[in-house]
């Protein structure tokens, strides 16, 4: 994924740049990467109809090394999921947590 280039740049920049306050929606590069990772985790859990995992939150404080390892693990999970897909599987539904409750969605629409 494109995040590996971002995390490589963060390693090169150093810890202070990684956590320093920025102007924008997310207050730092660290918080931006954590948000990307959280969304990624939520959609993987949704694809697998894992309702408990959809409600879990990532730790507030993760090092860049931890973020990078978790991103790589999520990448591997997504690749494995996609490799298992065939035509009948694409038309199945999964359970997704929404603000108004759990809904069924077609996998091909996520």
Phi and psi restraints in degrees (range 20) as a CNS / XPLOR table:
assign (resid 1 and name C) (resid 2 and name N)
       (resid 2 and name CA) (resid 2 and name C) 1.0 -66.3 20.0 2
assign (resid 2 and name N) (resid 2 and name CA)
       (resid 2 and name C) (resid 3 and name N) 1.0 -21.0 20.0 2
assign (resid 2 and name C) (resid 3 and name N)
       (resid 3 and name CA) (resid 3 and name C) 1.0 -62.8 20.0 2
assign (resid 3 and name N) (resid 3 and name CA)
       (resid 3 and name C) (resid 4 and name N) 1.0 -26.7 20.0 2
assign (resid 3 and name C) (resid 4 and name N)
       (resid 4 and name CA) (resid 4 and name C) 1.0 -64.0 20.0 2
assign (resid 4 and name N) (resid 4 and name CA)
       (resid 4 and name C) (resid 5 and name N) 1.0 -35.0 20.0 2
assign (resid 4 and name C) (resid 5 and name N)
       (resid 5 and name CA) (resid 5 and name C) 1.0 -67.1 20.0 2
assign (resid 5 and name N) (resid 5 and name CA)
       (resid 5 and name C) (resid 6 and name N) 1.0 -37.2 20.0 2
assign (resid 5 and name C) (resid 6 and name N)
       (resid 6 and name CA) (resid 6 and name C) 1.0 -65.4 20.0 2
assign (resid 6 and name N) (resid 6 and name CA)
       (resid 6 and name C) (resid 7 and name N) 1.0 -48.5 20.0 2
assign (resid 6 and name C) (resid 7 and name N)
       (resid 7 and name CA) (resid 7 and name C) 1.0 -65.7 20.0 2
assign (resid 7 and name N) (resid 7 and name CA)
       (resid 7 and name C) (resid 8 and name N) 1.0 -34.7 20.0 2
assign (resid 7 and name C) (resid 8 and name N)
       (resid 8 and name CA) (resid 8 and name C) 1.0 -60.1 20.0 2
assign (resid 8 and name N) (resid 8 and name CA)
       (resid 8 and name C) (resid 9 and name N) 1.0 -44.3 20.0 2
assign (resid 8 and name C) (resid 9 and name N)
       (resid 9 and name CA) (resid 9 and name C) 1.0 -62.6 20.0 2
assign (resid 9 and name N) (resid 9 and name CA)
       (resid 9 and name C) (resid 10 and name N) 1.0 -35.9 20.0 2
assign (resid 9 and name C) (resid 10 and name N)
       (resid 10 and name CA) (resid 10 and name C) 1.0 -67.5 20.0 2
assign (resid 10 and name N) (resid 10 and name CA)
       (resid 10 and name C) (resid 11 and name N) 1.0 -40.6 20.0 2
assign (resid 10 and name C) (resid 11 and name N)
       (resid 11 and name CA) (resid 11 and name C) 1.0 -61.2 20.0 2
assign (resid 11 and name N) (resid 11 and name CA)
       (resid 11 and name C) (resid 12 and name N) 1.0 -40.7 20.0 2
assign (resid 11 and name C) (resid 12 and name N)
       (resid 12 and name CA) (resid 12 and name C) 1.0 -69.3 20.0 2
assign (resid 12 and name N) (resid 12 and name CA)
       (resid 12 and name C) (resid 13 and name N) 1.0 -31.4 20.0 2
assign (resid 12 and name C) (resid 13 and name N)
       (resid 13 and name CA) (resid 13 and name C) 1.0 -76.5 20.0 2
assign (resid 13 and name N) (resid 13 and name CA)
       (resid 13 and name C) (resid 14 and name N) 1.0 -29.3 20.0 2
assign (resid 13 and name C) (resid 14 and name N)
       (resid 14 and name CA) (resid 14 and name C) 1.0 99.3 20.0 2
assign (resid 14 and name N) (resid 14 and name CA)
       (resid 14 and name C) (resid 15 and name N) 1.0 164.1 20.0 2
assign (resid 14 and name C) (resid 15 and name N)
       (resid 15 and name CA) (resid 15 and name C) 1.0 -62.2 20.0 2
assign (resid 15 and name N) (resid 15 and name CA)
       (resid 15 and name C) (resid 16 and name N) 1.0 -42.6 20.0 2
assign (resid 15 and name C) (resid 16 and name N)
       (resid 16 and name CA) (resid 16 and name C) 1.0 -60.1 20.0 2
assign (resid 16 and name N) (resid 16 and name CA)
       (resid 16 and name C) (resid 17 and name N) 1.0 -42.8 20.0 2
assign (resid 16 and name C) (resid 17 and name N)
       (resid 17 and name CA) (resid 17 and name C) 1.0 -67.0 20.0 2
assign (resid 17 and name N) (resid 17 and name CA)
       (resid 17 and name C) (resid 18 and name N) 1.0 -35.4 20.0 2
assign (resid 17 and name C) (resid 18 and name N)
       (resid 18 and name CA) (resid 18 and name C) 1.0 -62.2 20.0 2
assign (resid 18 and name N) (resid 18 and name CA)
       (resid 18 and name C) (resid 19 and name N) 1.0 -40.8 20.0 2
assign (resid 18 and name C) (resid 19 and name N)
       (resid 19 and name CA) (resid 19 and name C) 1.0 -103.5 20.0 2
assign (resid 19 and name N) (resid 19 and name CA)
       (resid 19 and name C) (resid 20 and name N) 1.0 -3.9 20.0 2
assign (resid 19 and name C) (resid 20 and name N)
       (resid 20 and name CA) (resid 20 and name C) 1.0 -66.2 20.0 2
assign (resid 20 and name N) (resid 20 and name CA)
       (resid 20 and name C) (resid 21 and name N) 1.0 148.9 20.0 2
assign (resid 20 and name C) (resid 21 and name N)
       (resid 21 and name CA) (resid 21 and name C) 1.0 -68.1 20.0 2
assign (resid 21 and name N) (resid 21 and name CA)
       (resid 21 and name C) (resid 22 and name N) 1.0 135.6 20.0 2
assign (resid 21 and name C) (resid 22 and name N)
       (resid 22 and name CA) (resid 22 and name C) 1.0 -121.8 20.0 2
assign (resid 22 and name N) (resid 22 and name CA)
       (resid 22 and name C) (resid 23 and name N) 1.0 165.1 20.0 2
assign (resid 22 and name C) (resid 23 and name N)
       (resid 23 and name CA) (resid 23 and name C) 1.0 -96.6 20.0 2
assign (resid 23 and name N) (resid 23 and name CA)
       (resid 23 and name C) (resid 24 and name N) 1.0 130.2 20.0 2
assign (resid 23 and name C) (resid 24 and name N)
       (resid 24 and name CA) (resid 24 and name C) 1.0 146.6 20.0 2
assign (resid 24 and name N) (resid 24 and name CA)
       (resid 24 and name C) (resid 25 and name N) 1.0 -171.7 20.0 2
assign (resid 24 and name C) (resid 25 and name N)
       (resid 25 and name CA) (resid 25 and name C) 1.0 -64.3 20.0 2
assign (resid 25 and name N) (resid 25 and name CA)
       (resid 25 and name C) (resid 26 and name N) 1.0 -46.6 20.0 2
assign (resid 25 and name C) (resid 26 and name N)
       (resid 26 and name CA) (resid 26 and name C) 1.0 -98.4 20.0 2
assign (resid 26 and name N) (resid 26 and name CA)
       (resid 26 and name C) (resid 27 and name N) 1.0 138.9 20.0 2
assign (resid 26 and name C) (resid 27 and name N)
       (resid 27 and name CA) (resid 27 and name C) 1.0 -73.9 20.0 2
assign (resid 27 and name N) (resid 27 and name CA)
       (resid 27 and name C) (resid 28 and name N) 1.0 -10.0 20.0 2
assign (resid 27 and name C) (resid 28 and name N)
       (resid 28 and name CA) (resid 28 and name C) 1.0 -160.0 20.0 2
assign (resid 28 and name N) (resid 28 and name CA)
       (resid 28 and name C) (resid 29 and name N) 1.0 167.4 20.0 2
assign (resid 28 and name C) (resid 29 and name N)
       (resid 29 and name CA) (resid 29 and name C) 1.0 -62.8 20.0 2
assign (resid 29 and name N) (resid 29 and name CA)
       (resid 29 and name C) (resid 30 and name N) 1.0 -39.7 20.0 2
assign (resid 29 and name C) (resid 30 and name N)
       (resid 30 and name CA) (resid 30 and name C) 1.0 -55.5 20.0 2
assign (resid 30 and name N) (resid 30 and name CA)
       (resid 30 and name C) (resid 31 and name N) 1.0 -50.4 20.0 2
assign (resid 30 and name C) (resid 31 and name N)
       (resid 31 and name CA) (resid 31 and name C) 1.0 -66.1 20.0 2
assign (resid 31 and name N) (resid 31 and name CA)
       (resid 31 and name C) (resid 32 and name N) 1.0 -33.9 20.0 2
assign (resid 31 and name C) (resid 32 and name N)
       (resid 32 and name CA) (resid 32 and name C) 1.0 -63.6 20.0 2
assign (resid 32 and name N) (resid 32 and name CA)
       (resid 32 and name C) (resid 33 and name N) 1.0 -48.0 20.0 2
assign (resid 32 and name C) (resid 33 and name N)
       (resid 33 and name CA) (resid 33 and name C) 1.0 -64.7 20.0 2
assign (resid 33 and name N) (resid 33 and name CA)
       (resid 33 and name C) (resid 34 and name N) 1.0 -37.6 20.0 2
assign (resid 33 and name C) (resid 34 and name N)
       (resid 34 and name CA) (resid 34 and name C) 1.0 -64.7 20.0 2
assign (resid 34 and name N) (resid 34 and name CA)
       (resid 34 and name C) (resid 35 and name N) 1.0 -37.3 20.0 2
assign (resid 34 and name C) (resid 35 and name N)
       (resid 35 and name CA) (resid 35 and name C) 1.0 -65.9 20.0 2
assign (resid 35 and name N) (resid 35 and name CA)
       (resid 35 and name C) (resid 36 and name N) 1.0 -45.1 20.0 2
assign (resid 35 and name C) (resid 36 and name N)
       (resid 36 and name CA) (resid 36 and name C) 1.0 -58.1 20.0 2
assign (resid 36 and name N) (resid 36 and name CA)
       (resid 36 and name C) (resid 37 and name N) 1.0 -45.8 20.0 2
assign (resid 36 and name C) (resid 37 and name N)
       (resid 37 and name CA) (resid 37 and name C) 1.0 -64.1 20.0 2
assign (resid 37 and name N) (resid 37 and name CA)
       (resid 37 and name C) (resid 38 and name N) 1.0 -39.2 20.0 2
assign (resid 37 and name C) (resid 38 and name N)
       (resid 38 and name CA) (resid 38 and name C) 1.0 -66.9 20.0 2
assign (resid 38 and name N) (resid 38 and name CA)
       (resid 38 and name C) (resid 39 and name N) 1.0 -41.8 20.0 2
assign (resid 38 and name C) (resid 39 and name N)
       (resid 39 and name CA) (resid 39 and name C) 1.0 -64.6 20.0 2
assign (resid 39 and name N) (resid 39 and name CA)
       (resid 39 and name C) (resid 40 and name N) 1.0 -43.2 20.0 2
assign (resid 39 and name C) (resid 40 and name N)
       (resid 40 and name CA) (resid 40 and name C) 1.0 -58.1 20.0 2
assign (resid 40 and name N) (resid 40 and name CA)
       (resid 40 and name C) (resid 41 and name N) 1.0 -47.2 20.0 2
assign (resid 40 and name C) (resid 41 and name N)
       (resid 41 and name CA) (resid 41 and name C) 1.0 -60.8 20.0 2
assign (resid 41 and name N) (resid 41 and name CA)
       (resid 41 and name C) (resid 42 and name N) 1.0 -43.2 20.0 2
assign (resid 41 and name C) (resid 42 and name N)
       (resid 42 and name CA) (resid 42 and name C) 1.0 -62.0 20.0 2
assign (resid 42 and name N) (resid 42 and name CA)
       (resid 42 and name C) (resid 43 and name N) 1.0 -44.6 20.0 2
assign (resid 42 and name C) (resid 43 and name N)
       (resid 43 and name CA) (resid 43 and name C) 1.0 -69.9 20.0 2
assign (resid 43 and name N) (resid 43 and name CA)
       (resid 43 and name C) (resid 44 and name N) 1.0 -36.5 20.0 2
assign (resid 43 and name C) (resid 44 and name N)
       (resid 44 and name CA) (resid 44 and name C) 1.0 -62.6 20.0 2
assign (resid 44 and name N) (resid 44 and name CA)
       (resid 44 and name C) (resid 45 and name N) 1.0 -42.9 20.0 2
assign (resid 44 and name C) (resid 45 and name N)
       (resid 45 and name CA) (resid 45 and name C) 1.0 -63.1 20.0 2
assign (resid 45 and name N) (resid 45 and name CA)
       (resid 45 and name C) (resid 46 and name N) 1.0 -39.3 20.0 2
assign (resid 45 and name C) (resid 46 and name N)
       (resid 46 and name CA) (resid 46 and name C) 1.0 -64.3 20.0 2
assign (resid 46 and name N) (resid 46 and name CA)
       (resid 46 and name C) (resid 47 and name N) 1.0 -43.8 20.0 2
assign (resid 46 and name C) (resid 47 and name N)
       (resid 47 and name CA) (resid 47 and name C) 1.0 -59.3 20.0 2
assign (resid 47 and name N) (resid 47 and name CA)
       (resid 47 and name C) (resid 48 and name N) 1.0 -31.0 20.0 2
assign (resid 47 and name C) (resid 48 and name N)
       (resid 48 and name CA) (resid 48 and name C) 1.0 -96.9 20.0 2
assign (resid 48 and name N) (resid 48 and name CA)
       (resid 48 and name C) (resid 49 and name N) 1.0 9.3 20.0 2
assign (resid 48 and name C) (resid 49 and name N)
       (resid 49 and name CA) (resid 49 and name C) 1.0 52.3 20.0 2
assign (resid 49 and name N) (resid 49 and name CA)
       (resid 49 and name C) (resid 50 and name N) 1.0 34.5 20.0 2
assign (resid 49 and name C) (resid 50 and name N)
       (resid 50 and name CA) (resid 50 and name C) 1.0 -92.8 20.0 2
assign (resid 50 and name N) (resid 50 and name CA)
       (resid 50 and name C) (resid 51 and name N) 1.0 89.6 20.0 2
assign (resid 50 and name C) (resid 51 and name N)
       (resid 51 and name CA) (resid 51 and name C) 1.0 -63.6 20.0 2
assign (resid 51 and name N) (resid 51 and name CA)
       (resid 51 and name C) (resid 52 and name N) 1.0 -39.7 20.0 2
assign (resid 51 and name C) (resid 52 and name N)
       (resid 52 and name CA) (resid 52 and name C) 1.0 -60.2 20.0 2
assign (resid 52 and name N) (resid 52 and name CA)
       (resid 52 and name C) (resid 53 and name N) 1.0 -44.7 20.0 2
assign (resid 52 and name C) (resid 53 and name N)
       (resid 53 and name CA) (resid 53 and name C) 1.0 -67.2 20.0 2
assign (resid 53 and name N) (resid 53 and name CA)
       (resid 53 and name C) (resid 54 and name N) 1.0 -28.8 20.0 2
assign (resid 53 and name C) (resid 54 and name N)
       (resid 54 and name CA) (resid 54 and name C) 1.0 -67.1 20.0 2
assign (resid 54 and name N) (resid 54 and name CA)
       (resid 54 and name C) (resid 55 and name N) 1.0 -26.9 20.0 2
assign (resid 54 and name C) (resid 55 and name N)
       (resid 55 and name CA) (resid 55 and name C) 1.0 -90.8 20.0 2
assign (resid 55 and name N) (resid 55 and name CA)
       (resid 55 and name C) (resid 56 and name N) 1.0 -12.5 20.0 2
assign (resid 55 and name C) (resid 56 and name N)
       (resid 56 and name CA) (resid 56 and name C) 1.0 -72.0 20.0 2
assign (resid 56 and name N) (resid 56 and name CA)
       (resid 56 and name C) (resid 57 and name N) 1.0 148.3 20.0 2
assign (resid 56 and name C) (resid 57 and name N)
       (resid 57 and name CA) (resid 57 and name C) 1.0 -111.1 20.0 2
assign (resid 57 and name N) (resid 57 and name CA)
       (resid 57 and name C) (resid 58 and name N) 1.0 147.2 20.0 2
assign (resid 57 and name C) (resid 58 and name N)
       (resid 58 and name CA) (resid 58 and name C) 1.0 -74.0 20.0 2
assign (resid 58 and name N) (resid 58 and name CA)
       (resid 58 and name C) (resid 59 and name N) 1.0 155.8 20.0 2
assign (resid 58 and name C) (resid 59 and name N)
       (resid 59 and name CA) (resid 59 and name C) 1.0 -58.8 20.0 2
assign (resid 59 and name N) (resid 59 and name CA)
       (resid 59 and name C) (resid 60 and name N) 1.0 147.1 20.0 2
assign (resid 59 and name C) (resid 60 and name N)
       (resid 60 and name CA) (resid 60 and name C) 1.0 -65.8 20.0 2
assign (resid 60 and name N) (resid 60 and name CA)
       (resid 60 and name C) (resid 61 and name N) 1.0 -38.2 20.0 2
assign (resid 60 and name C) (resid 61 and name N)
       (resid 61 and name CA) (resid 61 and name C) 1.0 -115.7 20.0 2
assign (resid 61 and name N) (resid 61 and name CA)
       (resid 61 and name C) (resid 62 and name N) 1.0 110.8 20.0 2
assign (resid 61 and name C) (resid 62 and name N)
       (resid 62 and name CA) (resid 62 and name C) 1.0 -129.8 20.0 2
assign (resid 62 and name N) (resid 62 and name CA)
       (resid 62 and name C) (resid 63 and name N) 1.0 139.1 20.0 2
assign (resid 62 and name C) (resid 63 and name N)
       (resid 63 and name CA) (resid 63 and name C) 1.0 -73.2 20.0 2
assign (resid 63 and name N) (resid 63 and name CA)
       (resid 63 and name C) (resid 64 and name N) 1.0 163.4 20.0 2
assign (resid 63 and name C) (resid 64 and name N)
       (resid 64 and name CA) (resid 64 and name C) 1.0 -60.6 20.0 2
assign (resid 64 and name N) (resid 64 and name CA)
       (resid 64 and name C) (resid 65 and name N) 1.0 -37.4 20.0 2
assign (resid 64 and name C) (resid 65 and name N)
       (resid 65 and name CA) (resid 65 and name C) 1.0 -63.1 20.0 2
assign (resid 65 and name N) (resid 65 and name CA)
       (resid 65 and name C) (resid 66 and name N) 1.0 -41.9 20.0 2
assign (resid 65 and name C) (resid 66 and name N)
       (resid 66 and name CA) (resid 66 and name C) 1.0 -65.2 20.0 2
assign (resid 66 and name N) (resid 66 and name CA)
       (resid 66 and name C) (resid 67 and name N) 1.0 -43.2 20.0 2
assign (resid 66 and name C) (resid 67 and name N)
       (resid 67 and name CA) (resid 67 and name C) 1.0 -60.2 20.0 2
assign (resid 67 and name N) (resid 67 and name CA)
       (resid 67 and name C) (resid 68 and name N) 1.0 -44.9 20.0 2
assign (resid 67 and name C) (resid 68 and name N)
       (resid 68 and name CA) (resid 68 and name C) 1.0 -63.0 20.0 2
assign (resid 68 and name N) (resid 68 and name CA)
       (resid 68 and name C) (resid 69 and name N) 1.0 -43.7 20.0 2
assign (resid 68 and name C) (resid 69 and name N)
       (resid 69 and name CA) (resid 69 and name C) 1.0 -64.5 20.0 2
assign (resid 69 and name N) (resid 69 and name CA)
       (resid 69 and name C) (resid 70 and name N) 1.0 -42.8 20.0 2
assign (resid 69 and name C) (resid 70 and name N)
       (resid 70 and name CA) (resid 70 and name C) 1.0 -67.2 20.0 2
assign (resid 70 and name N) (resid 70 and name CA)
       (resid 70 and name C) (resid 71 and name N) 1.0 -39.1 20.0 2
assign (resid 70 and name C) (resid 71 and name N)
       (resid 71 and name CA) (resid 71 and name C) 1.0 -61.5 20.0 2
assign (resid 71 and name N) (resid 71 and name CA)
       (resid 71 and name C) (resid 72 and name N) 1.0 -42.3 20.0 2
assign (resid 71 and name C) (resid 72 and name N)
       (resid 72 and name CA) (resid 72 and name C) 1.0 -63.4 20.0 2
assign (resid 72 and name N) (resid 72 and name CA)
       (resid 72 and name C) (resid 73 and name N) 1.0 -39.6 20.0 2
assign (resid 72 and name C) (resid 73 and name N)
       (resid 73 and name CA) (resid 73 and name C) 1.0 -65.0 20.0 2
assign (resid 73 and name N) (resid 73 and name CA)
       (resid 73 and name C) (resid 74 and name N) 1.0 -42.6 20.0 2
assign (resid 73 and name C) (resid 74 and name N)
       (resid 74 and name CA) (resid 74 and name C) 1.0 -64.1 20.0 2
assign (resid 74 and name N) (resid 74 and name CA)
       (resid 74 and name C) (resid 75 and name N) 1.0 -39.6 20.0 2
assign (resid 74 and name C) (resid 75 and name N)
       (resid 75 and name CA) (resid 75 and name C) 1.0 -57.9 20.0 2
assign (resid 75 and name N) (resid 75 and name CA)
       (resid 75 and name C) (resid 76 and name N) 1.0 -46.5 20.0 2
assign (resid 75 and name C) (resid 76 and name N)
       (resid 76 and name CA) (resid 76 and name C) 1.0 -62.0 20.0 2
assign (resid 76 and name N) (resid 76 and name CA)
       (resid 76 and name C) (resid 77 and name N) 1.0 -40.5 20.0 2
assign (resid 76 and name C) (resid 77 and name N)
       (resid 77 and name CA) (resid 77 and name C) 1.0 -64.5 20.0 2
assign (resid 77 and name N) (resid 77 and name CA)
       (resid 77 and name C) (resid 78 and name N) 1.0 -41.9 20.0 2
assign (resid 77 and name C) (resid 78 and name N)
       (resid 78 and name CA) (resid 78 and name C) 1.0 -67.3 20.0 2
assign (resid 78 and name N) (resid 78 and name CA)
       (resid 78 and name C) (resid 79 and name N) 1.0 -41.4 20.0 2
assign (resid 78 and name C) (resid 79 and name N)
       (resid 79 and name CA) (resid 79 and name C) 1.0 -61.8 20.0 2
assign (resid 79 and name N) (resid 79 and name CA)
       (resid 79 and name C) (resid 80 and name N) 1.0 -45.4 20.0 2
assign (resid 79 and name C) (resid 80 and name N)
       (resid 80 and name CA) (resid 80 and name C) 1.0 -61.9 20.0 2
assign (resid 80 and name N) (resid 80 and name CA)
       (resid 80 and name C) (resid 81 and name N) 1.0 -40.8 20.0 2
assign (resid 80 and name C) (resid 81 and name N)
       (resid 81 and name CA) (resid 81 and name C) 1.0 -61.0 20.0 2
assign (resid 81 and name N) (resid 81 and name CA)
       (resid 81 and name C) (resid 82 and name N) 1.0 -47.9 20.0 2
assign (resid 81 and name C) (resid 82 and name N)
       (resid 82 and name CA) (resid 82 and name C) 1.0 -64.6 20.0 2
assign (resid 82 and name N) (resid 82 and name CA)
       (resid 82 and name C) (resid 83 and name N) 1.0 -36.2 20.0 2
assign (resid 82 and name C) (resid 83 and name N)
       (resid 83 and name CA) (resid 83 and name C) 1.0 -66.9 20.0 2
assign (resid 83 and name N) (resid 83 and name CA)
       (resid 83 and name C) (resid 84 and name N) 1.0 -26.4 20.0 2
assign (resid 83 and name C) (resid 84 and name N)
       (resid 84 and name CA) (resid 84 and name C) 1.0 -81.0 20.0 2
assign (resid 84 and name N) (resid 84 and name CA)
       (resid 84 and name C) (resid 85 and name N) 1.0 -14.9 20.0 2
assign (resid 84 and name C) (resid 85 and name N)
       (resid 85 and name CA) (resid 85 and name C) 1.0 -69.1 20.0 2
assign (resid 85 and name N) (resid 85 and name CA)
       (resid 85 and name C) (resid 86 and name N) 1.0 135.3 20.0 2
assign (resid 85 and name C) (resid 86 and name N)
       (resid 86 and name CA) (resid 86 and name C) 1.0 -134.9 20.0 2
assign (resid 86 and name N) (resid 86 and name CA)
       (resid 86 and name C) (resid 87 and name N) 1.0 179.0 20.0 2
assign (resid 86 and name C) (resid 87 and name N)
       (resid 87 and name CA) (resid 87 and name C) 1.0 -57.1 20.0 2
assign (resid 87 and name N) (resid 87 and name CA)
       (resid 87 and name C) (resid 88 and name N) 1.0 -47.8 20.0 2
assign (resid 87 and name C) (resid 88 and name N)
       (resid 88 and name CA) (resid 88 and name C) 1.0 -62.6 20.0 2
assign (resid 88 and name N) (resid 88 and name CA)
       (resid 88 and name C) (resid 89 and name N) 1.0 -35.7 20.0 2
assign (resid 88 and name C) (resid 89 and name N)
       (resid 89 and name CA) (resid 89 and name C) 1.0 -67.6 20.0 2
assign (resid 89 and name N) (resid 89 and name CA)
       (resid 89 and name C) (resid 90 and name N) 1.0 -36.5 20.0 2
assign (resid 89 and name C) (resid 90 and name N)
       (resid 90 and name CA) (resid 90 and name C) 1.0 -62.9 20.0 2
assign (resid 90 and name N) (resid 90 and name CA)
       (resid 90 and name C) (resid 91 and name N) 1.0 -29.5 20.0 2
assign (resid 90 and name C) (resid 91 and name N)
       (resid 91 and name CA) (resid 91 and name C) 1.0 -89.1 20.0 2
assign (resid 91 and name N) (resid 91 and name CA)
       (resid 91 and name C) (resid 92 and name N) 1.0 1.2 20.0 2
assign (resid 91 and name C) (resid 92 and name N)
       (resid 92 and name CA) (resid 92 and name C) 1.0 -78.5 20.0 2
assign (resid 92 and name N) (resid 92 and name CA)
       (resid 92 and name C) (resid 93 and name N) 1.0 170.7 20.0 2
assign (resid 92 and name C) (resid 93 and name N)
       (resid 93 and name CA) (resid 93 and name C) 1.0 -111.7 20.0 2
assign (resid 93 and name N) (resid 93 and name CA)
       (resid 93 and name C) (resid 94 and name N) 1.0 161.9 20.0 2
assign (resid 93 and name C) (resid 94 and name N)
       (resid 94 and name CA) (resid 94 and name C) 1.0 -134.7 20.0 2
assign (resid 94 and name N) (resid 94 and name CA)
       (resid 94 and name C) (resid 95 and name N) 1.0 159.4 20.0 2
assign (resid 94 and name C) (resid 95 and name N)
       (resid 95 and name CA) (resid 95 and name C) 1.0 -90.9 20.0 2
assign (resid 95 and name N) (resid 95 and name CA)
       (resid 95 and name C) (resid 96 and name N) 1.0 127.8 20.0 2
assign (resid 95 and name C) (resid 96 and name N)
       (resid 96 and name CA) (resid 96 and name C) 1.0 -124.9 20.0 2
assign (resid 96 and name N) (resid 96 and name CA)
       (resid 96 and name C) (resid 97 and name N) 1.0 137.0 20.0 2
assign (resid 96 and name C) (resid 97 and name N)
       (resid 97 and name CA) (resid 97 and name C) 1.0 -81.8 20.0 2
assign (resid 97 and name N) (resid 97 and name CA)
       (resid 97 and name C) (resid 98 and name N) 1.0 125.2 20.0 2
assign (resid 97 and name C) (resid 98 and name N)
       (resid 98 and name CA) (resid 98 and name C) 1.0 -124.0 20.0 2
assign (resid 98 and name N) (resid 98 and name CA)
       (resid 98 and name C) (resid 99 and name N) 1.0 169.8 20.0 2
assign (resid 98 and name C) (resid 99 and name N)
       (resid 99 and name CA) (resid 99 and name C) 1.0 -57.9 20.0 2
assign (resid 99 and name N) (resid 99 and name CA)
       (resid 99 and name C) (resid 100 and name N) 1.0 -33.5 20.0 2
assign (resid 99 and name C) (resid 100 and name N)
       (resid 100 and name CA) (resid 100 and name C) 1.0 -95.7 20.0 2
assign (resid 100 and name N) (resid 100 and name CA)
       (resid 100 and name C) (resid 101 and name N) 1.0 8.6 20.0 2
assign (resid 100 and name C) (resid 101 and name N)
       (resid 101 and name CA) (resid 101 and name C) 1.0 127.4 20.0 2
assign (resid 101 and name N) (resid 101 and name CA)
       (resid 101 and name C) (resid 102 and name N) 1.0 -169.3 20.0 2
assign (resid 101 and name C) (resid 102 and name N)
       (resid 102 and name CA) (resid 102 and name C) 1.0 -85.9 20.0 2
assign (resid 102 and name N) (resid 102 and name CA)
       (resid 102 and name C) (resid 103 and name N) 1.0 131.6 20.0 2
assign (resid 102 and name C) (resid 103 and name N)
       (resid 103 and name CA) (resid 103 and name C) 1.0 -126.9 20.0 2
assign (resid 103 and name N) (resid 103 and name CA)
       (resid 103 and name C) (resid 104 and name N) 1.0 155.9 20.0 2
assign (resid 103 and name C) (resid 104 and name N)
       (resid 104 and name CA) (resid 104 and name C) 1.0 -95.8 20.0 2
assign (resid 104 and name N) (resid 104 and name CA)
       (resid 104 and name C) (resid 105 and name N) 1.0 133.8 20.0 2
assign (resid 104 and name C) (resid 105 and name N)
       (resid 105 and name CA) (resid 105 and name C) 1.0 -133.1 20.0 2
assign (resid 105 and name N) (resid 105 and name CA)
       (resid 105 and name C) (resid 106 and name N) 1.0 149.6 20.0 2
assign (resid 105 and name C) (resid 106 and name N)
       (resid 106 and name CA) (resid 106 and name C) 1.0 -73.0 20.0 2
assign (resid 106 and name N) (resid 106 and name CA)
       (resid 106 and name C) (resid 107 and name N) 1.0 137.4 20.0 2
assign (resid 106 and name C) (resid 107 and name N)
       (resid 107 and name CA) (resid 107 and name C) 1.0 -58.3 20.0 2
assign (resid 107 and name N) (resid 107 and name CA)
       (resid 107 and name C) (resid 108 and name N) 1.0 -38.0 20.0 2
assign (resid 107 and name C) (resid 108 and name N)
       (resid 108 and name CA) (resid 108 and name C) 1.0 -70.2 20.0 2
assign (resid 108 and name N) (resid 108 and name CA)
       (resid 108 and name C) (resid 109 and name N) 1.0 -5.2 20.0 2
assign (resid 108 and name C) (resid 109 and name N)
       (resid 109 and name CA) (resid 109 and name C) 1.0 -103.2 20.0 2
assign (resid 109 and name N) (resid 109 and name CA)
       (resid 109 and name C) (resid 110 and name N) 1.0 2.6 20.0 2
